[in-house]
Amino acid sequence: MKVIVPVKRVVDYNVKVRVKPDNTGVDLSNVKMSVNPFCEIGIEEAVRMKEAGVAEEVIAVAVGSTACQEQLRTCLALGADRAILVETDVEAQPLAIARALVAVQEREQAGVVIFGKQSIDGDNSQTGQMFAALAGMPQATFASEVTVADGKAQVLREIDGGMQTISVNLPAVVTTDLRLNEPRYASLPNIMKAKKKPLDVLTPDELGVDMNPTVEVLRVEAPAERAAGIKVESVEQLVDKLKNEAKVIS
């Protein structure tokens, strides 16, 4: 069984994001880029499935510019067997990405497609669900535990009322929660081996996919800075400020 793991190139989570002066987007100049953390969890889960003998091949797939090859090589160093880049200079949005991934799935016929539940840049949490709908595959979102056996995937997921266990027939789509696993670090020998692993580059035209954006971003703004706090000398002064300034008590 093949396992496909779509991955996204995002600003590293340790980097403080800066908005462009003209508010047209995020400034990516000289910014460290990494694999989306939720996608790393997906890679780790797929590699564990291969180590357990459940899967035979792990394929990392990215949709984006040539620069995404860096993140795909990272996934290869983490244990993926090969990688595919759907190369486009057009801004890749969730629906277009889902369409491109469906075309890849039609070629590869993977038994499980593991998405990160969301990316830390757009926070849309849409691509996995859109992919499942377009591909006509059952989906299990926000998985904190996954077990694959006998042509089914059993998924434990956290909901408001507690924990829910669902079973879906393969091929299926799974999106990962933070609790699913802790990704490993890439060792130096594996980083060197990753350079020799296959990385195929496809174009949207080859896949017959329209990548044109369907959503227009009008403006991007940084969150408002929080006002500095103050210290009060007594409980009476605190109550006075809550009552007369903040007006949260009467």
Beta strands, then each sheet from edge to edge (+ up, - down):
strand 1: 2-7
strand 2: 9-11
strand 3: 33-35
strand 4: 57-64
strand 5: 82-87
strand 6: 112-116
strand 7: 139-149
strand 8: 152-159
strand 9: 162-169
strand 10: 172-176
strand 11: 199-202
sheet 1: 9+ 8- 7+ 10+ 6+ 1+ 4+ 5+ 11+
sheet 2: 2+ 3-
end
